């Protein structure tokens, strides 16, 4: 038996149907969906130090230096999480391989560290023209494109700690990274918050 | 009675095509869409809306807005709401309301409506959509700045709605509606029915939007009834207007006495003449326009009493138009029981000789205008008293806020429009948004103003006192009350407010504050300016608790954290326990089982067969770096750096005071990599503690800490049969004791999933903790459960975990400890290193207090009656009778107490003074009135030799 044959169960699997209902009833205003199983790696290194170029080569993208900014390349994203901390997002199939390559690249760098945190958080897509207002119901940050220029922030949404990632200029909306244990709460909150866009309360499960 | 006898056929902004039935005090009445309850009542000839709070005097509609001190009614349906101003309550189908005597009734039922909140950010927030606010928003809206305009009324216009004035040749209300359209088309947000109630630091303001209450029964359930706006504004412009105020004369509180501007508004906005024959009393020019318009609309004006000896040009014009203007006259008193019937006029200062009774059912009063400086003051703004205007005006704030229009004392329409436009332009340009050309607005010409006279108290007939000269109608405070306060020695307006309650009503003294201060100045022989104002605090307008709660109620009140296995626990009938924000499976009752029976069965399974628990809530922190061992040595009381790769060690952490802070295991995954576990409740605190030391004190250590609590799920497989079960699911893992000894870890494939298996036991039994990625946990759990069926694998919850660990004397940090307990107190000196040079808390362990012999120590207690379960928290005493001494000298208290299947009896853990020395002693536990004998025992009651952990 291999690991791939074992059924996986994402933190918001039970909400998928409700998310689809909201998306349908909102008439295009909102799109809710879980983006599960993303590869997520915490990378720690001294900013500007010798470990950073190696990590960047292994990742194939630059690590953002400015607070609350992100970089993207292909299907990979690096989020600034602290002066010496980044969260790297990659497709699920990169699990293992990417971590090994990074670890190899940083093997001689004593101040650097890599940790696989893929199971720590799941990701919720909050898309559509009403996405900013939906999040403003539970998040105090200014998410207007003019203010949320860096595109990434660690904050609270509905009293749960989250990482917010703007999807980019072309696609209105956000990725909300939420800890697996808080995901059910956040999912229930999103369904409740969407009520005015769907005209009915899409019931919590 | 004719329907709406006081309604004019063709005036006002009500929709005569939309009549609305409503009920007031049981009487069915009719009004129109666009009415307030007050305007509809006045149209039907109803003034009296209740009685006063202290004296029970009849009171009626005094104003036409949110500043109303008297006409506070009880809404009975659609949903009961107390103390709602009739002057702002929008009439709707199905409204039932009742008069009140100063106090309302809260509904005992749960409010079924939704309330929600929205955070908003803007470059400019304009508060108030009157002429100044609209002009400001028009000037700012095209600049590209984010502009929000909030107004408490259903439609924009502010005073323009009630004065009949024209702007740019358009009726004020029409101009305002067009301005709104333009502002919104430019991208600004207009919030009607929105009262900005709080102004906090960093230009953070709180506003409440009333969204559906005006729809009555037709309010859609999916739309929030009220919304709290939490607004962060770069700049704020307060265009909040001004409140007219009354004067203190005898019997100035009868129904039928209202502010002059209010009557004008009832005419223009609602097409209502609130009486047949009126007397006007004024100290200033503002009453003349309304008096003339009301007279033209058919109100018989008996006289205009102008307190000024030379009222000036506007008065002269009114006299030429036929009004009986009486210079230098005031009101001495009024007559009438339930409603005003007469007004006594007299020359000011010559009352007794000149008094004359005038028949009237309406008395319109203008004692001057008080700028609404409440929010400005809340912002931290200073106020100064302007002697000429007789008003407190904004005089500088530490925040980025300005005032415009009547809110800073500008008294005419043209001035307010120009002031607002200039301010709107200036404020967005200060934020870097070019505003372009600023419009100017055409208004009707006005005669030059004659200054007001600053009059507050009008003495009654000789020697009649001031017991019915009201300054605060909402709180029934009179000039006589103020006199008593000053005679008691009070001089500060703050003290007098608290002594008399003046200004503490629902309206917070909107119409009464300056009148109160003016009356006080007269009593004290002081200047109004030197007395100042009381402190303005949020909220400016009452905010319901339901609105503040918003969606944070019920299930959404506080996040609930669950493990990946939560659905399984629920499906298998688990009862849950709250541990911090976590829901943990507590026990799994079978059909007909109570908690005790379920826990006993689960305990027996763990001790005799095999049992499975979800331990995923344990905090897990990945600690990496070449100095990780040194770091952990400083953090834990025992040695961690000597741990071999692949091995696990239990550890205790103390705060600097030497008291136990947390405990858990540390495993070494590699030369430079450890995983520390924490208690469920302390995961975040321990990570913070680690970061605090790394970032502030031990910055030289090359260590990185990462929370992986939610990344891993932890499945605890416990019991003598656990080895066989694991072996079946992990064929490549050598599970015999020599290959996989206690306190070691192995990476292995379990049930087809890559797992980290640790031999850790919190029960004393042979046990494994299987760690897998969170999303794989349900599949692994199911595999274990299925494979365990032949062995009667029993899922167990936290209660059983507690019993099992207590039988072994393992303390739970936070239950058996309370932040005043050292490791030594717990009997765990073995976990405190004698070799290490230092660790957090070490020095505190040698303090005289931490080393004294009679400290509370952890022991077990065995009740003499083996079936008696001691309540946790029970206090312990030495004798079987309570001594006379008070307080009774206590020896300690019970921290944990359980029924034990393994011991076939009840037992408890307790912290007892010098407890270890008392082993074998009989103590007494005070439960209710009884003193129950208990024997002190060593805390390890089960398998003290530790023979069971290897199976």
Contacts between the chains, C-beta under 8 A, distances in Angstrom:
chain1	res1	chain2	res2	distance
A	1	B	749	7.8
A	1	B	751	8.0
A	1	B	752	3.7
A	2	B	752	6.9
A	3	B	749	7.4
A	3	B	752	6.4
A	3	B	753	5.7
A	3	B	754	5.7
A	3	B	776	7.8
A	5	B	752	6.3
A	6	B	751	7.2
A	6	B	752	4.6
A	6	B	753	5.3
A	6	B	776	6.1
A	6	B	779	4.7
A	6	B	780	7.7
A	7	B	778	7.8
A	7	B	779	5.1
A	8	B	775	4.6
A	8	B	776	6.2
A	8	B	779	7.3
A	9	B	564	6.6
A	9	B	775	5.6
A	9	B	776	7.9
A	9	B	777	7.7
A	9	B	778	4.3
A	9	B	779	7.0
A	10	B	775	5.5
A	11	B	564	6.9
A	11	B	774	7.3
A	11	B	775	7.4
A	14	B	567	6.8
A	36	B	775	7.1
A	37	B	775	6.5
A	42	B	706	5.0
A	44	B	624	7.7
A	44	B	704	4.2
A	44	B	706	7.5
A	110	B	625	7.1
A	110	B	626	4.9
A	110	B	702	5.4
A	111	B	625	7.3
A	111	B	702	5.0
A	113	B	624	4.1
A	113	B	625	6.3
A	113	B	704	3.8
A	113	B	706	7.5
A	115	B	622	4.8
A	115	B	624	7.0
A	115	B	704	7.9
A	115	B	706	4.3
A	115	B	708	6.6
A	116	B	711	7.1
A	117	B	706	6.7
A	117	B	708	6.1
A	117	B	711	5.2
A	118	B	711	6.9
A	118	B	773	7.0
A	119	B	710	6.7
A	119	B	711	4.0
A	119	B	712	6.8
A	119	B	713	7.8
A	119	B	773	4.3
A	119	B	774	3.9
A	119	B	775	6.0
A	120	B	707	7.1
A	120	B	708	6.1
A	120	B	709	7.5
A	120	B	710	4.6
A	120	B	711	4.1
A	120	B	774	7.7
A	121	B	710	6.9
A	133	B	118	7.2
A	136	B	118	5.4
A	136	B	119	4.7
A	136	B	120	6.9
A	137	B	116	6.3
A	137	B	117	6.4
A	137	B	118	5.7
A	137	B	119	7.6
A	137	B	551	7.4
A	138	B	117	8.0
A	138	B	551	7.8
A	139	B	119	6.6
A	140	B	119	5.0
A	140	B	230	6.9
A	140	B	232	7.8
A	141	B	119	7.8
A	142	B	121	3.9
A	142	B	232	7.0
A	144	B	121	6.4
A	144	B	146	7.1
A	147	B	121	6.5
A	158	B	556	6.9
A	158	B	559	7.1
A	159	B	552	7.5
A	159	B	558	6.7
A	159	B	559	5.3
A	160	B	559	4.7
A	179	B	561	7.9
A	179	B	709	7.9
A	179	B	710	4.6
A	180	B	564	6.6
A	180	B	710	4.2
A	180	B	711	7.9
A	180	B	774	4.9
A	180	B	775	7.8
A	181	B	561	3.9
A	181	B	562	6.0
A	181	B	563	6.7
A	181	B	582	7.3
A	181	B	617	7.8
A	181	B	709	7.7
A	181	B	710	5.2
A	182	B	559	5.5
A	182	B	561	5.9
A	184	B	560	7.1
A	184	B	562	5.5
A	184	B	566	7.4
A	185	B	556	7.7
A	185	B	559	4.2
A	185	B	560	5.3
A	185	B	561	7.3
A	186	B	559	7.8
A	188	B	555	6.5
A	188	B	556	6.8
A	189	B	551	7.4
A	189	B	556	5.7
A	192	B	551	6.0
A	192	B	556	6.4
A	193	B	116	7.8
A	193	B	551	7.1
A	195	B	114	7.3
A	195	B	222	5.1
A	196	B	222	6.0
A	196	B	223	5.9
A	196	B	224	7.4
A	198	B	222	7.6
A	199	B	220	7.5
A	199	B	222	5.0
A	200	B	222	6.2
A	201	B	222	6.8
A	204	B	555	6.9
